[in-house]
Amino acid sequence: MPSTDVSRRQFYTAAIYGLWSLIAAALSIPAAAYLLFPPRLRKAPGWVEAGDISALEPRVPMEMVFRQNRVDGWKVLSERTGAWVVKLSASEIVAYGPQCTHLGCAYHWDENRDYFLCPCHNSVFSIDGAVVSGPAPRPLDRYETKVDGGKLLLGPLHPSKAAS
Amino acid sequence: MSWLDHRTGIETAVRNFLYEEIPASSGWHQVFGSIAAFLFLVQAFTGALLAFNYAPTPGDAYNSLRYILTEVTGGHLIRGLHHWGASMLIVVVVLHMTQVFLYGAYKKPREATWMAGVILLLLTMAFGLTGYLLPWDNRAYWGSVVATQIAAHVPFAGPYLSRLLGGEGAIGVVTFARFYGLHVLLLPPATGILIATHIYLVRKHGVAPAPGDEVQPKKKFYPQQAFKDTVAIFAAFVILFVMAVAVRVPLERLADPTDTAYIPRPDWYFLFLFQTLKFFDGPLEIVGSVALPGLAVLALFLVPFIDRGRVMRVTRRFTAFGVAALALLGWAGLTVTAIATTPKPDNTVAIDYGAPTDWIGLSPQELAGIGYFRKENCASCHTTGSGKPRIGPDLANLPIKKSAAWMIDHFKHPAAMVPGTSMPPILLSDAQLNALAAFLLKLTPQNAAALSSAPDFAVEGALVYQSKGCGSCHQVNGIGMTVGPPLNGLARRRARAWVIKHFADPQALSPGSIMPPYRFTPREMDALLGYLFTLQD
């Protein structure tokens, strides 16, 4: 009978599409989770000693280079990293992350012009980290800081908020 | 005709593929080839995913695999699919060949289709052999040592084969690179091309008809046979998925070339070859390692030329059934014998390195603390870093870290330290409360899950260790006294029987020892030995 033939054909087609969709979902959802979810964190990064602050002059940025442990996949790397440290006032010391907030190039302090300059796309930051000109979308990122016996300790690096 | 079809012809191609004419007798018995092709794609997909988080050098390989298993979301599932998919692929390929063999579907003009299939079987096994080394655990290392040694024994070609596999001298970085290169660079495209050839040949000659099909009208592949293939593929996938989720995939400790106690075994589908070797000694070894397997492959390859009779109904192919039954019997017999004669290692304990193993580094006191934590059901009122908040505070996230002394006083008289608390006093001895406090001091949100995964046997063993005061003379993980020898690495130094005898009468085995004899219940002895044998150097 043609009508049962049609409904049987519909059943076959529906089953083929349905089962293949299930298989595709069962493979693609875990794959997406596997690639996109952040891995379980093993250790919260602690405080790391950046350097001596006795040589720090008021409002003269100094680059401090130190070693920091970083969890990189299955490894914990001890790597050299830096921070631009500025004594903004007698009570306030800030440490900026070493990368421009535009595209991550290393910026430096221009002593003649008194600002931070990124050589990639000419982003300019003032001594307090604010964007003066150029394409940078937000002020320089800051480390959490604390001072212990003349030593500067750095905590996690927090992305700064874009000035509105 | 649509725009796309006009430019690419893809719709016509798919239609031609789906509406292929197949014999009237086609049915469920012909689904295995499709399952095999599907499983190959699953292997390629999961293999690529694993490669995204895997470093193919010894040492790093093991650590990155552990990273996949313990830290990456879904890593366990992806590795499970790849591991069990390999076994399943072997099973399905063999089922596919058996069906073709029983039905005589290899006969003229389909000889080349069959021979391409035999090469695909060998490629599948080559995948298994090379993939076995990649976790770089003890199992992988020792299994591959045996495999490369067999290759080295091939007459004339042996030394060259050995050099080709980088297995000259010892297995190391070179062998690893060769196996990895074969597994991910050479074998996949070779297999892909051969599968394409195989399917092209099936299409060229059409699905093999059974006697009587010539008088029946032909059917279309779509939708009826496509439905059967889909259902079979789905069933296979469900089995694979359940195995990947539910069955533990072995990951042992890091490959250790100095481990003389290890009993190397290949994966289950190579066990029959492994067992065959045992029947041939000395100069005859070559018969088991090369001659017999070589002849078997040759015979398999030449099946269409050995059996040149006319096509018969499957129910009348008695010889084919006889040969298949004999092969199955021989294979099963060899495999079962190999499993049955595998000695049980008496002083190695199976630790699942695919799960967090932070507990291995704990002191016996801290590990015993986990035992008291479990026995006193602390988790019924407290969380440890995750889960729904309960009546008591989260012990991994206490706002202020208390001292051990404070905790012990609090355990004894909860309300005296925290007025108004509904926590009942814990009725344990001071030493036991000390252990509990030691464990809680170690607890952080990062390690809470890892610590709670400590296996029961180790925790029980640590409880016995603590209660007998073993730590007043011995050291474990650097904690304890050094009057007696440190106990880390005991599994390497002593057999189980020796340790049991030593407990009963220490001076008999270690003259001059000041260790007093100990009596344990069988349960205590099991737990303690299990624990002591997990202690790493």
Interface residues (C-beta under 8 A of the other chain):
Chain A: R9 Y12 T13 A15 I16 L19 W20 L22 I23 A26 L27 P30 A31 A33 Y34 L35 F37 P39 R40 L41 R42 K43 A44 G73 W74 K75
Chain B: V42 F45 L49 F52 N53 A55 D60 N63 S64 R66 Y67 T70 E71 V72 T73 G74 G75 L77 I78 P223 Q224 A226 F227 T230 V231 I233 F234 F237 F241 Q446
